[in-house]
């Protein structure tokens, strides 16, 4: 298999531009308006950032798991649903995580 070769100049240009872009996004939010009080409607929306980001990180691991070459399987789907149910019922993040992990390992063990 031939690995694609990237010129060092191109690689460093991309790295520097991504770093500047990342810094710029953070600076606009934190540097320019960081010392001012935020309106209530902005604070209300910011409260849901983690709730929006975490499913975005986890969903690909459930729907297209690398362990099964991208095929949806019952243990991971059941673990995700268990995590959701335990989290909703208990309102406890750790209970939800451990409940989902227990379901995943139990089903992986039982299904071979």
PyMOL commands that set and color helices and strands:
alter all, ss='L'
color gray80, all
select helices_A, chain A and resi 8-32+40-46+49-63+66-68+74-90+93-111
alter helices_A, ss='H'
color red, helices_A
deselect
rebuild
show_as cartoon
